[in-house]
Amino acid sequence: MLKTMTFTIMHFTIAFTIAWLLTGDIVVGGAIALIEPAVNSVGYLFHEKFWERLRSGGFDGFMNTLTENAALYLWR
């Protein structure tokens, strides 16, 4: 748990510092430091789901699921 906490602190610090240096605005730096990890966590969830499906059904299974979902979405 300590390793996770220190990594999180490091991540926030790096995100804040880079955003602040690029924008020159401490508020923007703080906002990005809070928003970016949250968005990154959602991206990570989808990344994991992608690999889980790929492992369980292979590439063909993944592509079948992808095309079925795309068809359902497009033809609602």
PDB file of N, CA, C and O in Angstrom:
ATOM      1  N   MET A   1       0.829  -1.192   0.000  1.00  0.00           N
ATOM      2  CA  MET A   1       0.000   0.000   0.000  1.00  0.00           C
ATOM      3  C   MET A   1       0.874   1.257   0.000  1.00  0.00           C
ATOM      4  O   MET A   1       0.532   2.244  -0.651  1.00  0.00           O
ATOM      5  N   LEU A   2       1.974   1.231   0.707  1.00  0.00           N
ATOM      6  CA  LEU A   2       2.864   2.380   0.754  1.00  0.00           C
ATOM      7  C   LEU A   2       3.440   2.674  -0.627  1.00  0.00           C
ATOM      8  O   LEU A   2       3.575   3.833  -1.021  1.00  0.00           O
ATOM      9  N   LYS A   3       3.777   1.616  -1.354  1.00  0.00           N
ATOM     10  CA  LYS A   3       4.317   1.784  -2.710  1.00  0.00           C
ATOM     11  C   LYS A   3       3.283   2.462  -3.609  1.00  0.00           C
ATOM     12  O   LYS A   3       3.634   3.343  -4.395  1.00  0.00           O
ATOM     13  N   THR A   4       2.020   2.064  -3.503  1.00  0.00           N
ATOM     14  CA  THR A   4       0.948   2.665  -4.293  1.00  0.00           C
ATOM     15  C   THR A   4       0.776   4.137  -3.944  1.00  0.00           C
ATOM     16  O   THR A   4       0.607   4.975  -4.830  1.00  0.00           O
ATOM     17  N   MET A   5       0.817   4.443  -2.666  1.00  0.00           N
ATOM     18  CA  MET A   5       0.662   5.831  -2.228  1.00  0.00           C
ATOM     19  C   MET A   5       1.811   6.713  -2.715  1.00  0.00           C
ATOM     20  O   MET A   5       1.586   7.834  -3.171  1.00  0.00           O
ATOM     21  N   THR A   6       3.027   6.212  -2.617  1.00  0.00           N
ATOM     22  CA  THR A   6       4.158   7.029  -3.065  1.00  0.00           C
ATOM     23  C   THR A   6       4.146   7.198  -4.578  1.00  0.00           C
ATOM     24  O   THR A   6       4.527   8.255  -5.081  1.00  0.00           O
ATOM     25  N   PHE A   7       3.713   6.167  -5.315  1.00  0.00           N
ATOM     26  CA  PHE A   7       3.608   6.296  -6.767  1.00  0.00           C
ATOM     27  C   PHE A   7       2.541   7.332  -7.126  1.00  0.00           C
ATOM     28  O   PHE A   7       2.736   8.136  -8.038  1.00  0.00           O
ATOM     29  N   THR A   8       1.419   7.312  -6.411  1.00  0.00           N
ATOM     30  CA  THR A   8       0.348   8.275  -6.661  1.00  0.00           C
ATOM     31  C   THR A   8       0.825   9.699  -6.415  1.00  0.00           C
ATOM     32  O   THR A   8       0.553  10.594  -7.215  1.00  0.00           O
ATOM     33  N   ILE A   9       1.528   9.908  -5.324  1.00  0.00           N
ATOM     34  CA  ILE A   9       2.068  11.238  -5.016  1.00  0.00           C
ATOM     35  C   ILE A   9       3.042  11.675  -6.105  1.00  0.00           C
ATOM     36  O   ILE A   9       3.013  12.824  -6.544  1.00  0.00           O
ATOM     37  N   MET A  10       3.894  10.766  -6.534  1.00  0.00           N
ATOM     38  CA  MET A  10       4.842  11.092  -7.597  1.00  0.00           C
ATOM     39  C   MET A  10       4.104  11.440  -8.886  1.00  0.00           C
ATOM     40  O   MET A  10       4.465  12.401  -9.566  1.00  0.00           O
ATOM     41  N   HIS A  11       3.081  10.672  -9.222  1.00  0.00           N
ATOM     42  CA  HIS A  11       2.308  10.913 -10.440  1.00  0.00           C
ATOM     43  C   HIS A  11       1.663  12.296 -10.411  1.00  0.00           C
ATOM     44  O   HIS A  11       1.774  13.052 -11.376  1.00  0.00           O
ATOM     45  N   PHE A  12       0.993  12.630  -9.316  1.00  0.00           N
ATOM     46  CA  PHE A  12       0.375  13.950  -9.175  1.00  0.00           C
ATOM     47  C   PHE A  12       1.412  15.059  -9.278  1.00  0.00           C
ATOM     48  O   PHE A  12       1.184  16.070  -9.944  1.00  0.00           O
ATOM     49  N   THR A  13       2.537  14.872  -8.627  1.00  0.00           N
ATOM     50  CA  THR A  13       3.595  15.889  -8.630  1.00  0.00           C
ATOM     51  C   THR A  13       4.138  16.122 -10.031  1.00  0.00           C
ATOM     52  O   THR A  13       4.325  17.267 -10.444  1.00  0.00           O
ATOM     53  N   ILE A  14       4.387  15.060 -10.754  1.00  0.00           N
ATOM     54  CA  ILE A  14       4.906  15.187 -12.119  1.00  0.00           C
ATOM     55  C   ILE A  14       3.858  15.845 -13.016  1.00  0.00           C
ATOM     56  O   ILE A  14       4.186  16.761 -13.771  1.00  0.00           O
ATOM     57  N   ALA A  15       2.607  15.394 -12.947  1.00  0.00           N
ATOM     58  CA  ALA A  15       1.544  15.973 -13.771  1.00  0.00           C
ATOM     59  C   ALA A  15       1.379  17.456 -13.475  1.00  0.00           C
ATOM     60  O   ALA A  15       1.268  18.264 -14.397  1.00  0.00           O
ATOM     61  N   PHE A  16       1.363  17.820 -12.205  1.00  0.00           N
ATOM     62  CA  PHE A  16       1.221  19.225 -11.819  1.00  0.00           C
ATOM     63  C   PHE A  16       2.394  20.053 -12.324  1.00  0.00           C
ATOM     64  O   PHE A  16       2.198  21.115 -12.915  1.00  0.00           O
ATOM     65  N   THR A  17       3.593  19.579 -12.097  1.00  0.00           N
ATOM     66  CA  THR A  17       4.790  20.337 -12.478  1.00  0.00           C
ATOM     67  C   THR A  17       4.854  20.576 -13.982  1.00  0.00           C
ATOM     68  O   THR A  17       5.125  21.692 -14.425  1.00  0.00           O
ATOM     69  N   ILE A  18       4.607  19.536 -14.762  1.00  0.00           N
ATOM     70  CA  ILE A  18       4.658  19.684 -16.219  1.00  0.00           C
ATOM     71  C   ILE A  18       3.572  20.640 -16.703  1.00  0.00           C
ATOM     72  O   ILE A  18       3.846  21.522 -17.516  1.00  0.00           O
ATOM     73  N   ALA A  19       2.339  20.475 -16.212  1.00  0.00           N
ATOM     74  CA  ALA A  19       1.242  21.353 -16.637  1.00  0.00           C
ATOM     75  C   ALA A  19       1.510  22.802 -16.219  1.00  0.00           C
ATOM     76  O   ALA A  19       1.247  23.727 -16.987  1.00  0.00           O
ATOM     77  N   TRP A  20       2.020  22.996 -15.036  1.00  0.00           N
ATOM     78  CA  TRP A  20       2.320  24.338 -14.551  1.00  0.00           C
ATOM     79  C   TRP A  20       3.429  24.981 -15.377  1.00  0.00           C
ATOM     80  O   TRP A  20       3.331  26.151 -15.748  1.00  0.00           O
ATOM     81  N   LEU A  21       4.481  24.222 -15.664  1.00  0.00           N
ATOM     82  CA  LEU A  21       5.574  24.766 -16.463  1.00  0.00           C
ATOM     83  C   LEU A  21       5.129  25.082 -17.894  1.00  0.00           C
ATOM     84  O   LEU A  21       5.569  26.073 -18.476  1.00  0.00           O
ATOM     85  N   LEU A  22       4.271  24.252 -18.452  1.00  0.00           N
ATOM     86  CA  LEU A  22       3.807  24.482 -19.826  1.00  0.00           C
ATOM     87  C   LEU A  22       2.826  25.647 -19.931  1.00  0.00           C
ATOM     88  O   LEU A  22       2.824  26.372 -20.926  1.00  0.00           O
ATOM     89  N   THR A  23       1.996  25.825 -18.908  1.00  0.00           N
ATOM     90  CA  THR A  23       0.965  26.864 -18.982  1.00  0.00           C
ATOM     91  C   THR A  23       1.321  28.117 -18.200  1.00  0.00           C
ATOM     92  O   THR A  23       0.832  29.204 -18.506  1.00  0.00           O
ATOM     93  N   GLY A  24       2.174  27.969 -17.187  1.00  0.00           N
ATOM     94  CA  GLY A  24       2.485  29.099 -16.322  1.00  0.00           C
ATOM     95  C   GLY A  24       1.363  29.424 -15.349  1.00  0.00           C
ATOM     96  O   GLY A  24       1.423  30.440 -14.656  1.00  0.00           O
ATOM     97  N   ASP A  25       0.358  28.591 -15.287  1.00  0.00           N
ATOM     98  CA  ASP A  25      -0.815  28.833 -14.437  1.00  0.00           C
ATOM     99  C   ASP A  25      -0.912  27.730 -13.393  1.00  0.00           C
ATOM    100  O   ASP A  25      -1.051  26.554 -13.729  1.00  0.00           O
ATOM    101  N   ILE A  26      -0.837  28.118 -12.132  1.00  0.00           N
ATOM    102  CA  ILE A  26      -0.852  27.142 -11.044  1.00  0.00           C
ATOM    103  C   ILE A  26      -2.216  26.451 -10.929  1.00  0.00           C
ATOM    104  O   ILE A  26      -2.285  25.278 -10.561  1.00  0.00           O
ATOM    105  N   VAL A  27      -3.301  27.173 -11.241  1.00  0.00           N
ATOM    106  CA  VAL A  27      -4.641  26.574 -11.172  1.00  0.00           C
ATOM    107  C   VAL A  27      -4.807  25.521 -12.271  1.00  0.00           C
ATOM    108  O   VAL A  27      -5.328  24.435 -12.020  1.00  0.00           O
ATOM    109  N   VAL A  28      -4.365  25.846 -13.480  1.00  0.00           N
ATOM    110  CA  VAL A  28      -4.434  24.876 -14.572  1.00  0.00           C
ATOM    111  C   VAL A  28      -3.566  23.665 -14.232  1.00  0.00           C
ATOM    112  O   VAL A  28      -3.969  22.526 -14.467  1.00  0.00           O
ATOM    113  N   GLY A  29      -2.388  23.907 -13.684  1.00  0.00           N
ATOM    114  CA  GLY A  29      -1.512  22.805 -13.279  1.00  0.00           C
ATOM    115  C   GLY A  29      -2.188  21.897 -12.266  1.00  0.00           C
ATOM    116  O   GLY A  29      -2.095  20.673 -12.363  1.00  0.00           O
ATOM    117  N   GLY A  30      -2.865  22.488 -11.299  1.00  0.00           N
ATOM    118  CA  GLY A  30      -3.576  21.705 -10.290  1.00  0.00           C
ATOM    119  C   GLY A  30      -4.742  20.935 -10.875  1.00  0.00           C
ATOM    120  O   GLY A  30      -4.965  19.774 -10.530  1.00  0.00           O
ATOM    121  N   ALA A  31      -5.500  21.592 -11.774  1.00  0.00           N
ATOM    122  CA  ALA A  31      -6.644  20.921 -12.393  1.00  0.00           C
ATOM    123  C   ALA A  31      -6.183  19.722 -13.226  1.00  0.00           C
ATOM    124  O   ALA A  31      -6.766  18.641 -13.146  1.00  0.00           O
ATOM    125  N   ILE A  32      -5.150  19.922 -14.010  1.00  0.00           N
ATOM    126  CA  ILE A  32      -4.644  18.819 -14.836  1.00  0.00           C
ATOM    127  C   ILE A  32      -4.117  17.692 -13.955  1.00  0.00           C
ATOM    128  O   ILE A  32      -4.320  16.518 -14.263  1.00  0.00           O
ATOM    129  N   ALA A  33      -3.449  18.035 -12.875  1.00  0.00           N
ATOM    130  CA  ALA A  33      -2.905  17.022 -11.970  1.00  0.00           C
ATOM    131  C   ALA A  33      -4.018  16.191 -11.330  1.00  0.00           C
ATOM    132  O   ALA A  33      -3.795  15.038 -10.962  1.00  0.00           O
ATOM    133  N   LEU A  34      -5.205  16.764 -11.197  1.00  0.00           N
ATOM    134  CA  LEU A  34      -6.331  16.010 -10.630  1.00  0.00           C
ATOM    135  C   LEU A  34      -7.113  15.249 -11.703  1.00  0.00           C
ATOM    136  O   LEU A  34      -7.549  14.121 -11.473  1.00  0.00           O
ATOM    137  N   ILE A  35      -7.288  15.864 -12.866  1.00  0.00           N
ATOM    138  CA  ILE A  35      -8.113  15.265 -13.920  1.00  0.00           C
ATOM    139  C   ILE A  35      -7.372  14.155 -14.661  1.00  0.00           C
ATOM    140  O   ILE A  35      -7.946  13.095 -14.910  1.00  0.00           O
ATOM    141  N   GLU A  36      -6.119  14.379 -15.014  1.00  0.00           N
ATOM    142  CA  GLU A  36      -5.369  13.418 -15.826  1.00  0.00           C
ATOM    143  C   GLU A  36      -5.312  12.025 -15.202  1.00  0.00           C
ATOM    144  O   GLU A  36      -5.568  11.051 -15.909  1.00  0.00           O
ATOM    145  N   PRO A  37      -4.989  11.880 -13.914  1.00  0.00           N
ATOM    146  CA  PRO A  37      -4.969  10.523 -13.342  1.00  0.00           C
ATOM    147  C   PRO A  37      -6.337   9.845 -13.356  1.00  0.00           C
ATOM    148  O   PRO A  37      -6.424   8.628 -13.523  1.00  0.00           O
ATOM    149  N   ALA A  38      -7.400  10.620 -13.183  1.00  0.00           N
ATOM    150  CA  ALA A  38      -8.742  10.034 -13.210  1.00  0.00           C
ATOM    151  C   ALA A  38      -9.060   9.512 -14.614  1.00  0.00           C
ATOM    152  O   ALA A  38      -9.567   8.400 -14.765  1.00  0.00           O
ATOM    153  N   VAL A  39      -8.765  10.310 -15.632  1.00  0.00           N
ATOM    154  CA  VAL A  39      -9.000   9.891 -17.017  1.00  0.00           C
ATOM    155  C   VAL A  39      -8.104   8.705 -17.359  1.00  0.00           C
ATOM    156  O   VAL A  39      -8.534   7.766 -18.030  1.00  0.00           O
ATOM    157  N   ASN A  40      -6.875   8.754 -16.901  1.00  0.00           N
ATOM    158  CA  ASN A  40      -5.930   7.667 -17.150  1.00  0.00           C
ATOM    159  C   ASN A  40      -6.426   6.365 -16.512  1.00  0.00           C
ATOM    160  O   ASN A  40      -6.237   5.292 -17.085  1.00  0.00           O
ATOM    161  N   SER A  41      -7.041   6.442 -15.362  1.00  0.00           N
ATOM    162  CA  SER A  41      -7.576   5.252 -14.692  1.00  0.00           C
ATOM    163  C   SER A  41      -8.706   4.624 -15.494  1.00  0.00           C
ATOM    164  O   SER A  41      -8.797   3.399 -15.584  1.00  0.00           O
ATOM    165  N   VAL A  42      -9.571   5.453 -16.080  1.00  0.00           N
ATOM    166  CA  VAL A  42     -10.652   4.942 -16.923  1.00  0.00           C
ATOM    167  C   VAL A  42     -10.049   4.287 -18.175  1.00  0.00           C
ATOM    168  O   VAL A  42     -10.484   3.213 -18.592  1.00  0.00           O
ATOM    169  N   GLY A  43      -9.053   4.939 -18.762  1.00  0.00           N
ATOM    170  CA  GLY A  43      -8.371   4.356 -19.913  1.00  0.00           C
ATOM    171  C   GLY A  43      -7.744   3.016 -19.580  1.00  0.00           C
ATOM    172  O   GLY A  43      -7.780   2.085 -20.384  1.00  0.00           O
ATOM    173  N   TYR A  44      -7.173   2.923 -18.400  1.00  0.00           N
ATOM    174  CA  TYR A  44      -6.555   1.674 -17.956  1.00  0.00           C
ATOM    175  C   TYR A  44      -7.597   0.560 -17.833  1.00  0.00           C
ATOM    176  O   TYR A  44      -7.323  -0.590 -18.176  1.00  0.00           O
ATOM    177  N   LEU A  45      -8.788   0.904 -17.343  1.00  0.00           N
ATOM    178  CA  LEU A  45      -9.863  -0.073 -17.225  1.00  0.00           C
ATOM    179  C   LEU A  45     -10.203  -0.656 -18.597  1.00  0.00           C
ATOM    180  O   LEU A  45     -10.317  -1.874 -18.740  1.00  0.00           O
ATOM    181  N   PHE A  46     -10.364   0.200 -19.601  1.00  0.00           N
ATOM    182  CA  PHE A  46     -10.666  -0.280 -20.949  1.00  0.00           C
ATOM    183  C   PHE A  46      -9.510  -1.078 -21.530  1.00  0.00           C
ATOM    184  O   PHE A  46      -9.725  -2.058 -22.244  1.00  0.00           O
ATOM    185  N   HIS A  47      -8.304  -0.669 -21.234  1.00  0.00           N
ATOM    186  CA  HIS A  47      -7.114  -1.392 -21.693  1.00  0.00           C
ATOM    187  C   HIS A  47      -7.112  -2.811 -21.123  1.00  0.00           C
ATOM    188  O   HIS A  47      -6.827  -3.770 -21.841  1.00  0.00           O
ATOM    189  N   GLU A  48      -7.427  -2.941 -19.850  1.00  0.00           N
ATOM    190  CA  GLU A  48      -7.469  -4.252 -19.208  1.00  0.00           C
ATOM    191  C   GLU A  48      -8.589  -5.111 -19.795  1.00  0.00           C
ATOM    192  O   GLU A  48      -8.397  -6.305 -20.027  1.00  0.00           O
ATOM    193  N   LYS A  49      -9.752  -4.514 -20.034  1.00  0.00           N
ATOM    194  CA  LYS A  49     -10.860  -5.261 -20.619  1.00  0.00           C
ATOM    195  C   LYS A  49     -10.494  -5.755 -22.018  1.00  0.00           C
ATOM    196  O   LYS A  49     -10.818  -6.884 -22.385  1.00  0.00           O
ATOM    197  N   PHE A  50      -9.823  -4.914 -22.792  1.00  0.00           N
ATOM    198  CA  PHE A  50      -9.370  -5.298 -24.116  1.00  0.00           C
ATOM    199  C   PHE A  50      -8.480  -6.534 -24.039  1.00  0.00           C
ATOM    200  O   PHE A  50      -8.693  -7.493 -24.781  1.00  0.00           O
ATOM    201  N   TRP A  51      -7.486  -6.525 -23.153  1.00  0.00           N
ATOM    202  CA  TRP A  51      -6.551  -7.644 -23.045  1.00  0.00           C
ATOM    203  C   TRP A  51      -7.218  -8.885 -22.466  1.00  0.00           C
ATOM    204  O   TRP A  51      -6.863 -10.006 -22.831  1.00  0.00           O
ATOM    205  N   GLU A  52      -8.177  -8.696 -21.571  1.00  0.00           N
ATOM    206  CA  GLU A  52      -8.904  -9.835 -21.008  1.00  0.00           C
ATOM    207  C   GLU A  52      -9.699 -10.549 -22.106  1.00  0.00           C
ATOM    208  O   GLU A  52      -9.690 -11.777 -22.187  1.00  0.00           O
ATOM    209  N   ARG A  53     -10.373  -9.782 -22.935  1.00  0.00           N
ATOM    210  CA  ARG A  53     -11.131 -10.381 -24.040  1.00  0.00           C
ATOM    211  C   ARG A  53     -10.211 -11.015 -25.062  1.00  0.00           C
ATOM    212  O   ARG A  53     -10.509 -12.073 -25.615  1.00  0.00           O
ATOM    213  N   LEU A  54      -9.105 -10.367 -25.305  1.00  0.00           N
ATOM    214  CA  LEU A  54      -8.147 -10.904 -26.265  1.00  0.00           C
ATOM    215  C   LEU A  54      -7.612 -12.252 -25.792  1.00  0.00           C
ATOM    216  O   LEU A  54      -7.473 -13.184 -26.584  1.00  0.00           O
ATOM    217  N   ARG A  55      -7.311 -12.351 -24.489  1.00  0.00           N
ATOM    218  CA  ARG A  55      -6.805 -13.606 -23.920  1.00  0.00           C
ATOM    219  C   ARG A  55      -7.875 -14.692 -23.901  1.00  0.00           C
ATOM    220  O   ARG A  55      -7.577 -15.857 -24.165  1.00  0.00           O
ATOM    221  N   SER A  56      -9.106 -14.325 -23.594  1.00  0.00           N
ATOM    222  CA  SER A  56     -10.147 -15.341 -23.446  1.00  0.00           C
ATOM    223  C   SER A  56     -10.654 -15.880 -24.784  1.00  0.00           C
ATOM    224  O   SER A  56     -10.981 -17.062 -24.890  1.00  0.00           O
ATOM    225  N   GLY A  57     -10.720 -15.026 -25.800  1.00  0.00           N
ATOM    226  CA  GLY A  57     -11.263 -15.490 -27.060  1.00  0.00           C
ATOM    227  C   GLY A  57     -10.312 -15.372 -28.219  1.00  0.00           C
ATOM    228  O   GLY A  57     -10.680 -15.651 -29.360  1.00  0.00           O
ATOM    229  N   GLY A  58      -9.094 -14.963 -27.943  1.00  0.00           N
ATOM    230  CA  GLY A  58      -8.142 -14.748 -29.019  1.00  0.00           C
ATOM    231  C   GLY A  58      -8.529 -13.536 -29.837  1.00  0.00           C
ATOM    232  O   GLY A  58      -9.523 -12.872 -29.544  1.00  0.00           O
ATOM    233  N   PHE A  59      -7.758 -13.250 -30.846  1.00  0.00           N
ATOM    234  CA  PHE A  59      -8.004 -12.071 -31.665  1.00  0.00           C
ATOM    235  C   PHE A  59      -9.335 -12.190 -32.407  1.00  0.00           C
ATOM    236  O   PHE A  59     -10.066 -11.206 -32.525  1.00  0.00           O
ATOM    237  N   ASP A  60      -9.656 -13.387 -32.908  1.00  0.00           N
ATOM    238  CA  ASP A  60     -10.921 -13.576 -33.625  1.00  0.00           C
ATOM    239  C   ASP A  60     -12.109 -13.310 -32.710  1.00  0.00           C
ATOM    240  O   ASP A  60     -13.077 -12.658 -33.103  1.00  0.00           O
ATOM    241  N   GLY A  61     -12.026 -13.819 -31.494  1.00  0.00           N
ATOM    242  CA  GLY A  61     -13.095 -13.571 -30.530  1.00  0.00           C
ATOM    243  C   GLY A  61     -13.238 -12.100 -30.210  1.00  0.00           C
ATOM    244  O   GLY A  61     -14.348 -11.585 -30.074  1.00  0.00           O
ATOM    245  N   PHE A  62     -12.108 -11.428 -30.092  1.00  0.00           N
ATOM    246  CA  PHE A  62     -12.148  -9.991 -29.820  1.00  0.00           C
ATOM    247  C   PHE A  62     -12.770  -9.241 -30.993  1.00  0.00           C
ATOM    248  O   PHE A  62     -13.619  -8.372 -30.794  1.00  0.00           O
ATOM    249  N   MET A  63     -12.352  -9.573 -32.218  1.00  0.00           N
ATOM    250  CA  MET A  63     -12.869  -8.884 -33.393  1.00  0.00           C
ATOM    251  C   MET A  63     -14.367  -9.152 -33.562  1.00  0.00           C
ATOM    252  O   MET A  63     -15.108  -8.254 -33.960  1.00  0.00           O
ATOM    253  N   ASN A  64     -14.825 -10.376 -33.264  1.00  0.00           N
ATOM    254  CA  ASN A  64     -16.257 -10.675 -33.339  1.00  0.00           C
ATOM    255  C   ASN A  64     -17.036  -9.824 -32.345  1.00  0.00           C
ATOM    256  O   ASN A  64     -18.079  -9.264 -32.679  1.00  0.00           O
ATOM    257  N   THR A  65     -16.524  -9.732 -31.126  1.00  0.00           N
ATOM    258  CA  THR A  65     -17.173  -8.913 -30.105  1.00  0.00           C
ATOM    259  C   THR A  65     -17.184  -7.453 -30.521  1.00  0.00           C
ATOM    260  O   THR A  65     -18.191  -6.762 -30.363  1.00  0.00           O
ATOM    261  N   LEU A  66     -16.069  -6.987 -31.049  1.00  0.00           N
ATOM    262  CA  LEU A  66     -15.957  -5.597 -31.473  1.00  0.00           C
ATOM    263  C   LEU A  66     -16.950  -5.286 -32.584  1.00  0.00           C
ATOM    264  O   LEU A  66     -17.653  -4.277 -32.520  1.00  0.00           O
ATOM    265  N   THR A  67     -17.017  -6.138 -33.597  1.00  0.00           N
ATOM    266  CA  THR A  67     -17.923  -5.875 -34.720  1.00  0.00           C
ATOM    267  C   THR A  67     -19.381  -6.005 -34.295  1.00  0.00           C
ATOM    268  O   THR A  67     -20.223  -5.235 -34.759  1.00  0.00           O
ATOM    269  N   GLU A  68     -19.699  -6.962 -33.423  1.00  0.00           N
ATOM    270  CA  GLU A  68     -21.072  -7.094 -32.926  1.00  0.00           C
ATOM    271  C   GLU A  68     -21.484  -5.852 -32.150  1.00  0.00           C
ATOM    272  O   GLU A  68     -22.585  -5.337 -32.342  1.00  0.00           O
ATOM    273  N   ASN A  69     -20.604  -5.367 -31.274  1.00  0.00           N
ATOM    274  CA  ASN A  69     -20.917  -4.173 -30.485  1.00  0.00           C
ATOM    275  C   ASN A  69     -21.032  -2.949 -31.373  1.00  0.00           C
ATOM    276  O   ASN A  69     -21.899  -2.103 -31.154  1.00  0.00           O
ATOM    277  N   ALA A  70     -20.169  -2.845 -32.375  1.00  0.00           N
ATOM    278  CA  ALA A  70     -20.229  -1.704 -33.283  1.00  0.00           C
ATOM    279  C   ALA A  70     -21.543  -1.740 -34.062  1.00  0.00           C
ATOM    280  O   ALA A  70     -22.191  -0.708 -34.238  1.00  0.00           O
ATOM    281  N   ALA A  71     -21.935  -2.923 -34.528  1.00  0.00           N
ATOM    282  CA  ALA A  71     -23.183  -3.043 -35.271  1.00  0.00           C
ATOM    283  C   ALA A  71     -24.376  -2.673 -34.386  1.00  0.00           C
ATOM    284  O   ALA A  71     -25.283  -1.971 -34.832  1.00  0.00           O
ATOM    285  N   LEU A  72     -24.378  -3.142 -33.138  1.00  0.00           N
ATOM    286  CA  LEU A  72     -25.458  -2.800 -32.218  1.00  0.00           C
ATOM    287  C   LEU A  72     -25.519  -1.296 -31.976  1.00  0.00           C
ATOM    288  O   LEU A  72     -26.602  -0.713 -31.920  1.00  0.00           O
ATOM    289  N   TYR A  73     -24.369  -0.682 -31.837  1.00  0.00           N
ATOM    290  CA  TYR A  73     -24.306   0.761 -31.577  1.00  0.00           C
ATOM    291  C   TYR A  73     -24.785   1.542 -32.804  1.00  0.00           C
ATOM    292  O   TYR A  73     -25.546   2.501 -32.675  1.00  0.00           O
ATOM    293  N   LEU A  74     -24.342   1.134 -33.979  1.00  0.00           N
ATOM    294  CA  LEU A  74     -24.659   1.880 -35.200  1.00  0.00           C
ATOM    295  C   LEU A  74     -26.116   1.725 -35.627  1.00  0.00           C
ATOM    296  O   LEU A  74     -26.693   2.638 -36.219  1.00  0.00           O
ATOM    297  N   TRP A  75     -26.714   0.565 -35.327  1.00  0.00           N
ATOM    298  CA  TRP A  75     -28.053   0.303 -35.822  1.00  0.00           C
ATOM    299  C   TRP A  75     -29.126   0.416 -34.748  1.00  0.00           C
ATOM    300  O   TRP A  75     -30.166  -0.233 -34.863  1.00  0.00           O
ATOM    301  N   ARG A  76     -28.917   1.199 -33.731  1.00  0.00           N
ATOM    302  CA  ARG A  76     -29.938   1.394 -32.685  1.00  0.00           C
ATOM    303  C   ARG A  76     -31.120   2.130 -33.223  1.00  0.00           C
ATOM    304  O   ARG A  76     -32.076   2.384 -32.489  1.00  0.00           O
TER     305      ARG A  76
END
